[in-house]
């Protein structure tokens, strides 16, 4: 038996969904994908073969997965910025210490 691919729908906007204004979704009758444009992340969920496809549930689940990816990406970016700030503070403290010691 040959497997037939399900055709994906066009990307549809998720307006007024949890405050996210750049979210879009699509589905193929078995899978639902959600993507955020500004954070450039995408997530999906799929329906078990014995379950009936539920678009609303799929959108919510894929959305939450996508949101977690976006937040994880955001956390990594913030940690990198924090590390840069901490490095700058340490460098400044070293300079301050050298300046104070040069007065002795």
N, CA, C and O atoms as a GROMACS GRO file, in nm:
protein
  416
    1UNK      N    1   0.085  -0.117   0.000
    1UNK     CA    2   0.000   0.000   0.000
    1UNK      C    3   0.090   0.125   0.000
    1UNK      O    4   0.181   0.135   0.082
    2UNK      N    5   0.066   0.217  -0.090
    2UNK     CA    6   0.146   0.338  -0.103
    2UNK      C    7   0.092   0.446  -0.010
    2UNK      O    8  -0.028   0.469  -0.002
    3UNK      N    9   0.184   0.511   0.059
    3UNK     CA   10   0.147   0.619   0.150
    3UNK      C   11   0.118   0.746   0.071
    3UNK      O   12   0.195   0.783  -0.017
    4UNK      N   13   0.008   0.810   0.100
    4UNK     CA   14  -0.022   0.937   0.034
    4UNK      C   15   0.007   1.050   0.132
    4UNK      O   16  -0.029   1.044   0.250
    5UNK      N   17   0.072   1.154   0.081
    5UNK     CA   18   0.102   1.269   0.165
    5UNK      C   19  -0.021   1.358   0.176
    5UNK      O   20  -0.089   1.385   0.077
    6UNK      N   21  -0.047   1.403   0.296
    6UNK     CA   22  -0.156   1.498   0.317
    6UNK      C   23  -0.107   1.637   0.280
    6UNK      O   24   0.006   1.674   0.311
    7UNK      N   25  -0.190   1.712   0.215
    7UNK     CA   26  -0.154   1.847   0.171
    7UNK      C   27  -0.169   1.945   0.287
    7UNK      O   28  -0.270   1.944   0.358
    8UNK      N   29  -0.068   2.030   0.304
    8UNK     CA   30  -0.072   2.132   0.407
    8UNK      C   31  -0.163   2.246   0.363
    8UNK      O   32  -0.168   2.282   0.246
    9UNK      N   33  -0.233   2.303   0.459
    9UNK     CA   34  -0.311   2.424   0.433
    9UNK      C   35  -0.214   2.542   0.423
    9UNK      O   36  -0.096   2.529   0.458
   10UNK      N   37  -0.262   2.654   0.377
   10UNK     CA   38  -0.181   2.776   0.381
   10UNK      C   39  -0.163   2.819   0.525
   10UNK      O   40  -0.243   2.784   0.612
   11UNK      N   41  -0.057   2.895   0.551
   11UNK     CA   42  -0.036   2.949   0.684
   11UNK      C   43  -0.146   3.049   0.715
   11UNK      O   44  -0.174   3.139   0.635
   12UNK      N   45  -0.209   3.033   0.830
   12UNK     CA   46  -0.319   3.120   0.873
   12UNK      C   47  -0.274   3.195   0.999
   12UNK      O   48  -0.208   3.137   1.085
   13UNK      N   49  -0.310   3.323   1.011
   13UNK     CA   50  -0.269   3.398   1.131
   13UNK      C   51  -0.348   3.354   1.254
   13UNK      O   52  -0.467   3.324   1.247
   14UNK      N   53  -0.279   3.353   1.366
   14UNK     CA   54  -0.344   3.329   1.495
   14UNK      C   55  -0.361   3.465   1.560
   14UNK      O   56  -0.274   3.511   1.634
   15UNK      N   57  -0.470   3.529   1.533
   15UNK     CA   58  -0.492   3.664   1.586
   15UNK      C   59  -0.554   3.657   1.725
   15UNK      O   60  -0.638   3.572   1.754
   16UNK      N   61  -0.510   3.750   1.809
   16UNK     CA   62  -0.560   3.760   1.947
   16UNK      C   63  -0.545   3.630   2.025
   16UNK      O   64  -0.631   3.595   2.106
   17UNK      N   65  -0.436   3.558   2.001
   17UNK     CA   66  -0.413   3.433   2.071
   17UNK      C   67  -0.302   3.454   2.171
   17UNK      O   68  -0.184   3.451   2.135
   18UNK      N   69  -0.337   3.477   2.297
   18UNK     CA   70  -0.240   3.491   2.405
   18UNK      C   71  -0.143   3.607   2.383
   18UNK      O   72  -0.029   3.603   2.428
   19UNK      N   73  -0.188   3.709   2.313
   19UNK     CA   74  -0.105   3.828   2.294
   19UNK      C   75   0.002   3.816   2.189
   19UNK      O   76   0.070   3.915   2.160
   20UNK      N   77   0.021   3.701   2.131
   20UNK     CA   78   0.123   3.681   2.029
   20UNK      C   79   0.067   3.729   1.895
   20UNK      O   80  -0.032   3.675   1.847
   21UNK      N   81   0.130   3.831   1.836
   21UNK     CA   82   0.076   3.889   1.713
   21UNK      C   83   0.144   3.837   1.587
   21UNK      O   84   0.100   3.867   1.476
   22UNK      N   85   0.249   3.760   1.603
   22UNK     CA   86   0.320   3.711   1.485
   22UNK      C   87   0.311   3.559   1.471
   22UNK      O   88   0.400   3.497   1.413
   23UNK      N   89   0.205   3.500   1.524
   23UNK     CA   90   0.189   3.355   1.521
   23UNK      C   91   0.102   3.312   1.402
   23UNK      O   92   0.002   3.377   1.370
   24UNK      N   93   0.143   3.204   1.340
   24UNK     CA   94   0.068   3.148   1.227
   24UNK      C   95   0.059   2.997   1.245
   24UNK      O   96   0.144   2.936   1.310
   25UNK      N   97  -0.044   2.936   1.186
   25UNK     CA   98  -0.059   2.791   1.195
   25UNK      C   99  -0.098   2.735   1.060
   25UNK      O  100  -0.149   2.806   0.972
   26UNK      N  101  -0.074   2.606   1.045
   26UNK     CA  102  -0.122   2.529   0.930
   26UNK      C  103  -0.140   2.385   0.975
   26UNK      O  104  -0.089   2.345   1.080
   27UNK      N  105  -0.212   2.307   0.896
   27UNK     CA  106  -0.232   2.166   0.930
   27UNK      C  107  -0.249   2.085   0.803
   27UNK      O  108  -0.272   2.139   0.694
   28UNK      N  109  -0.237   1.955   0.818
   28UNK     CA  110  -0.258   1.865   0.706
   28UNK      C  111  -0.357   1.754   0.740
   28UNK      O  112  -0.361   1.650   0.674
   29UNK      N  113  -0.436   1.775   0.842
   29UNK     CA  114  -0.533   1.675   0.883
   29UNK      C  115  -0.480   1.573   0.982
   29UNK      O  116  -0.557   1.496   1.040
   30UNK      N  117  -0.350   1.571   1.002
   30UNK     CA  118  -0.286   1.484   1.101
   30UNK      C  119  -0.190   1.560   1.191
   30UNK      O  120  -0.174   1.528   1.309
   31UNK      N  121  -0.127   1.661   1.134
   31UNK     CA  122  -0.031   1.743   1.208
   31UNK      C  123  -0.075   1.889   1.205
   31UNK      O  124  -0.141   1.934   1.112
   32UNK      N  125  -0.038   1.959   1.310
   32UNK     CA  126  -0.058   2.104   1.315
   32UNK      C  127   0.077   2.167   1.347
   32UNK      O  128   0.148   2.122   1.437
   33UNK      N  129   0.111   2.271   1.273
   33UNK     CA  130   0.234   2.345   1.297
   33UNK      C  131   0.201   2.488   1.333
   33UNK      O  132   0.105   2.546   1.280
   34UNK      N  133   0.280   2.545   1.422
   34UNK     CA  134   0.268   2.686   1.459
   34UNK      C  135   0.407   2.746   1.446
   34UNK      O  136   0.506   2.683   1.482
   35UNK      N  137   0.414   2.869   1.394
   35UNK     CA  138   0.542   2.938   1.386
   35UNK      C  139   0.525   3.082   1.432
   35UNK      O  140   0.421   3.144   1.414
   36UNK      N  141   0.633   3.133   1.493
   36UNK     CA  142   0.641   3.273   1.534
   36UNK      C  143   0.743   3.339   1.442
   36UNK      O  144   0.857   3.292   1.432
   37UNK      N  145   0.705   3.445   1.377
   37UNK     CA  146   0.795   3.510   1.283
   37UNK      C  147   0.908   3.585   1.352
   37UNK      O  148   1.024   3.573   1.312
   38UNK      N  149   0.877   3.662   1.457
   38UNK     CA  150   0.980   3.746   1.517
   38UNK      C  151   1.088   3.666   1.588
   38UNK      O  152   1.205   3.705   1.585
   39UNK      N  153   1.053   3.556   1.649
   39UNK     CA  154   1.155   3.475   1.717
   39UNK      C  155   1.205   3.360   1.629
   39UNK      O  156   1.295   3.286   1.668
   40UNK      N  157   1.146   3.347   1.511
   40UNK     CA  158   1.191   3.247   1.414
   40UNK      C  159   1.195   3.105   1.472
   40UNK      O  160   1.295   3.034   1.458
   41UNK      N  161   1.086   3.065   1.535
   41UNK     CA  162   1.074   2.928   1.587
   41UNK      C  163   0.946   2.865   1.534
   41UNK      O  164   0.850   2.933   1.497
   42UNK      N  165   0.948   2.733   1.530
   42UNK     CA  166   0.833   2.657   1.482
   42UNK      C  167   0.820   2.531   1.566
   42UNK      O  168   0.920   2.474   1.609
   43UNK      N  169   0.697   2.488   1.589
   43UNK     CA  170   0.671   2.364   1.662
   43UNK      C  171   0.550   2.297   1.601
   43UNK      O  172   0.471   2.359   1.529
   44UNK      N  173   0.536   2.169   1.630
   44UNK     CA  174   0.422   2.096   1.575
   44UNK      C  175   0.373   1.991   1.673
   44UNK      O  176   0.441   1.957   1.770
   45UNK      N  177   0.256   1.942   1.645
   45UNK     CA  178   0.204   1.827   1.718
   45UNK      C  179   0.133   1.740   1.615
   45UNK      O  180   0.089   1.788   1.511
   46UNK      N  181   0.123   1.614   1.646
   46UNK     CA  182   0.057   1.523   1.553
   46UNK      C  183  -0.046   1.439   1.626
   46UNK      O  184  -0.039   1.419   1.748
   47UNK      N  185  -0.138   1.393   1.550
   47UNK     CA  186  -0.249   1.314   1.600
   47UNK      C  187  -0.210   1.166   1.595
   47UNK      O  188  -0.155   1.119   1.495
   48UNK      N  189  -0.238   1.092   1.702
   48UNK     CA  190  -0.215   0.948   1.700
   48UNK      C  191  -0.307   0.884   1.595
   48UNK      O  192  -0.416   0.935   1.568
   49UNK      N  193  -0.262   0.775   1.538
   49UNK     CA  194  -0.340   0.715   1.429
   49UNK      C  195  -0.479   0.671   1.473
   49UNK      O  196  -0.570   0.665   1.389
   50UNK      N  197  -0.498   0.640   1.600
   50UNK     CA  198  -0.629   0.595   1.648
   50UNK      C  199  -0.719   0.709   1.694
   50UNK      O  200  -0.837   0.687   1.724
   51UNK      N  201  -0.665   0.832   1.700
   51UNK     CA  202  -0.742   0.947   1.748
   51UNK      C  203  -0.802   1.025   1.632
   51UNK      O  204  -0.751   1.022   1.519
   52UNK      N  205  -0.910   1.093   1.662
   52UNK     CA  206  -0.968   1.186   1.565
   52UNK      C  207  -0.891   1.316   1.570
   52UNK      O  208  -0.852   1.362   1.678
   53UNK      N  209  -0.867   1.376   1.454
   53UNK     CA  210  -0.796   1.502   1.445
   53UNK      C  211  -0.880   1.614   1.506
   53UNK      O  212  -0.998   1.627   1.475
   54UNK      N  213  -0.819   1.692   1.594
   54UNK     CA  214  -0.887   1.804   1.659
   54UNK      C  215  -0.801   1.928   1.637
   54UNK      O  216  -0.700   1.947   1.705
   55UNK      N  217  -0.841   2.013   1.543
   55UNK     CA  218  -0.762   2.129   1.506
   55UNK      C  219  -0.742   2.224   1.622
   55UNK      O  220  -0.630   2.272   1.644
   56UNK      N  221  -0.845   2.252   1.698
   56UNK     CA  222  -0.835   2.347   1.809
   56UNK      C  223  -0.732   2.298   1.912
   56UNK      O  224  -0.647   2.376   1.957
   57UNK      N  225  -0.741   2.172   1.949
   57UNK     CA  226  -0.645   2.114   2.043
   57UNK      C  227  -0.504   2.118   1.984
   57UNK      O  228  -0.408   2.152   2.054
   58UNK      N  229  -0.491   2.084   1.858
   58UNK     CA  230  -0.361   2.083   1.792
   58UNK      C  231  -0.298   2.220   1.789
   58UNK      O  232  -0.178   2.235   1.812
   59UNK      N  233  -0.378   2.322   1.759
   59UNK     CA  234  -0.326   2.459   1.757
   59UNK      C  235  -0.277   2.498   1.896
   59UNK      O  236  -0.168   2.555   1.909
   60UNK      N  237  -0.355   2.468   1.998
   60UNK     CA  238  -0.316   2.506   2.134
   60UNK      C  239  -0.188   2.434   2.177
   60UNK      O  240  -0.098   2.496   2.234
   61UNK      N  241  -0.178   2.306   2.149
   61UNK     CA  242  -0.061   2.229   2.188
   61UNK      C  243   0.063   2.276   2.112
   61UNK      O  244   0.169   2.298   2.171
   62UNK      N  245   0.051   2.290   1.982
   62UNK     CA  246   0.165   2.336   1.902
   62UNK      C  247   0.205   2.478   1.940
   62UNK      O  248   0.323   2.512   1.942
   63UNK      N  249   0.106   2.561   1.970
   63UNK     CA  250   0.133   2.699   2.012
   63UNK      C  251   0.216   2.700   2.141
   63UNK      O  252   0.315   2.773   2.151
   64UNK      N  253   0.175   2.620   2.239
   64UNK     CA  254   0.248   2.616   2.367
   64UNK      C  255   0.390   2.562   2.348
   64UNK      O  256   0.484   2.611   2.411
   65UNK      N  257   0.405   2.464   2.262
   65UNK     CA  258   0.539   2.412   2.233
   65UNK      C  259   0.625   2.521   2.166
   65UNK      O  260   0.742   2.537   2.199
   66UNK      N  261   0.565   2.593   2.075
   66UNK     CA  262   0.635   2.700   2.005
   66UNK      C  263   0.672   2.812   2.103
   66UNK      O  264   0.782   2.866   2.098
   67UNK      N  265   0.579   2.844   2.192
   67UNK     CA  266   0.604   2.947   2.291
   67UNK      C  267   0.720   2.907   2.382
   67UNK      O  268   0.804   2.990   2.417
   68UNK      N  269   0.726   2.779   2.421
   68UNK     CA  270   0.837   2.731   2.503
   68UNK      C  271   0.970   2.743   2.428
   68UNK      O  272   1.071   2.782   2.487
   69UNK      N  273   0.969   2.710   2.299
   69UNK     CA  274   1.091   2.725   2.220
   69UNK      C  275   1.134   2.872   2.213
   69UNK      O  276   1.252   2.903   2.227
   70UNK      N  277   1.037   2.960   2.193
   70UNK     CA  278   1.068   3.103   2.185
   70UNK      C  279   1.124   3.153   2.317
   70UNK      O  280   1.221   3.229   2.318
   71UNK      N  281   1.065   3.112   2.428
   71UNK     CA  282   1.112   3.155   2.560
   71UNK      C  283   1.250   3.097   2.591
   71UNK      O  284   1.333   3.165   2.651
   72UNK      N  285   1.274   2.974   2.551
   72UNK     CA  286   1.405   2.913   2.572
   72UNK      C  287   1.511   2.988   2.491
   72UNK      O  288   1.620   3.016   2.541
   73UNK      N  289   1.478   3.020   2.368
   73UNK     CA  290   1.568   3.098   2.284
   73UNK      C  291   1.595   3.235   2.346
   73UNK      O  292   1.708   3.283   2.348
   74UNK      N  293   1.490   3.297   2.397
   74UNK     CA  294   1.502   3.427   2.462
   74UNK      C  295   1.591   3.418   2.587
   74UNK      O  296   1.674   3.505   2.610
   75UNK      N  297   1.572   3.312   2.666
   75UNK     CA  298   1.653   3.293   2.787
   75UNK      C  299   1.800   3.279   2.752
   75UNK      O  300   1.886   3.336   2.820
   76UNK      N  301   1.831   3.203   2.648
   76UNK     CA  302   1.970   3.184   2.606
   76UNK      C  303   2.031   3.317   2.564
   76UNK      O  304   2.144   3.349   2.601
   77UNK      N  305   1.955   3.395   2.486
   77UNK     CA  306   2.004   3.526   2.444
   77UNK      C  307   2.029   3.618   2.564
   77UNK      O  308   2.128   3.691   2.567
   78UNK      N  309   1.938   3.616   2.661
   78UNK     CA  310   1.954   3.700   2.780
   78UNK      C  311   2.073   3.655   2.865
   78UNK      O  312   2.145   3.738   2.920
   79UNK      N  313   2.093   3.523   2.875
   79UNK     CA  314   2.208   3.472   2.950
   79UNK      C  315   2.339   3.515   2.884
   79UNK      O  316   2.435   3.546   2.954
   80UNK      N  317   2.343   3.516   2.751
   80UNK     CA  318   2.462   3.561   2.680
   80UNK      C  319   2.489   3.709   2.709
   80UNK      O  320   2.603   3.748   2.732
   81UNK      N  321   2.384   3.790   2.708
   81UNK     CA  322   2.399   3.933   2.739
   81UNK      C  323   2.444   3.952   2.883
   81UNK      O  324   2.530   4.036   2.911
   82UNK      N  325   2.386   3.876   2.974
   82UNK     CA  326   2.424   3.885   3.115
   82UNK      C  327   2.571   3.847   3.134
   82UNK      O  328   2.642   3.912   3.210
   83UNK      N  329   2.616   3.744   3.066
   83UNK     CA  330   2.757   3.705   3.075
   83UNK      C  331   2.848   3.816   3.025
   83UNK      O  332   2.955   3.839   3.083
   84UNK      N  333   2.807   3.885   2.919
   84UNK     CA  334   2.887   3.997   2.867
   84UNK      C  335   2.894   4.110   2.969
   84UNK      O  336   2.999   4.170   2.988
   85UNK      N  337   2.782   4.140   3.036
   85UNK     CA  338   2.778   4.245   3.137
   85UNK      C  339   2.865   4.206   3.256
   85UNK      O  340   2.942   4.289   3.305
   86UNK      N  341   2.855   4.082   3.301
   86UNK     CA  342   2.936   4.037   3.414
   86UNK      C  343   3.085   4.042   3.381
   86UNK      O  344   3.167   4.076   3.467
   87UNK      N  345   3.120   4.010   3.258
   87UNK     CA  346   3.260   4.017   3.214
   87UNK      C  347   3.307   4.162   3.216
   87UNK      O  348   3.418   4.191   3.261
   88UNK      N  349   3.223   4.253   3.169
   88UNK     CA  350   3.258   4.396   3.168
   88UNK      C  351   3.274   4.449   3.310
   88UNK      O  352   3.365   4.528   3.336
   89UNK      N  353   3.187   4.408   3.401
   89UNK     CA  354   3.198   4.450   3.542
   89UNK      C  355   3.329   4.401   3.601
   89UNK      O  356   3.400   4.476   3.668
   90UNK      N  357   3.361   4.274   3.576
   90UNK     CA  358   3.486   4.218   3.630
   90UNK      C  359   3.607   4.293   3.574
   90UNK      O  360   3.702   4.321   3.647
   91UNK      N  361   3.602   4.326   3.446
   91UNK     CA  362   3.712   4.401   3.384
   91UNK      C  363   3.724   4.540   3.446
   91UNK      O  364   3.834   4.588   3.472
   92UNK      N  365   3.612   4.604   3.468
   92UNK     CA  366   3.613   4.737   3.531
   92UNK      C  367   3.665   4.732   3.674
   92UNK      O  368   3.740   4.819   3.717
   93UNK      N  369   3.626   4.630   3.749
   93UNK     CA  370   3.675   4.615   3.887
   93UNK      C  371   3.826   4.597   3.889
   93UNK      O  372   3.894   4.651   3.976
   94UNK      N  373   3.878   4.521   3.794
   94UNK     CA  374   4.023   4.502   3.784
   94UNK      C  375   4.092   4.635   3.756
   94UNK      O  376   4.195   4.665   3.815
   95UNK      N  377   4.034   4.714   3.666
   95UNK     CA  378   4.090   4.845   3.634
   95UNK      C  379   4.085   4.938   3.755
   95UNK      O  380   4.181   5.008   3.784
   96UNK      N  381   3.972   4.937   3.826
   96UNK     CA  382   3.959   5.019   3.948
   96UNK      C  383   4.064   4.980   4.049
   96UNK      O  384   4.128   5.067   4.109
   97UNK      N  385   4.083   4.851   4.069
   97UNK     CA  386   4.182   4.803   4.167
   97UNK      C  387   4.322   4.848   4.128
   97UNK      O  388   4.399   4.891   4.214
   98UNK      N  389   4.356   4.840   4.000
   98UNK     CA  390   4.488   4.884   3.952
   98UNK      C  391   4.505   5.034   3.974
   98UNK      O  392   4.613   5.079   4.014
   99UNK      N  393   4.399   5.111   3.948
   99UNK     CA  394   4.406   5.256   3.966
   99UNK      C  395   4.429   5.293   4.114
   99UNK      O  396   4.513   5.377   4.147
  100UNK      N  397   4.352   5.227   4.201
  100UNK     CA  398   4.366   5.255   4.345
  100UNK      C  399   4.504   5.214   4.393
  100UNK      O  400   4.566   5.286   4.471
  101UNK      N  401   4.554   5.100   4.350
  101UNK     CA  402   4.686   5.053   4.392
  101UNK      C  403   4.798   5.140   4.338
  101UNK      O  404   4.905   5.148   4.399
  102UNK      N  405   4.775   5.207   4.226
  102UNK     CA  406   4.879   5.293   4.169
  102UNK      C  407   4.898   5.419   4.252
  102UNK      O  408   5.001   5.486   4.240
  103UNK      N  409   4.800   5.454   4.337
  103UNK     CA  410   4.810   5.571   4.422
  103UNK      C  411   4.900   5.547   4.542
  103UNK      O  412   4.949   5.643   4.602
  104UNK      N  413   4.922   5.422   4.577
  104UNK     CA  414   5.003   5.389   4.695
  104UNK      C  415   5.149   5.411   4.674
  104UNK      O  416   5.229   5.387   4.764
   0.00000   0.00000   0.00000
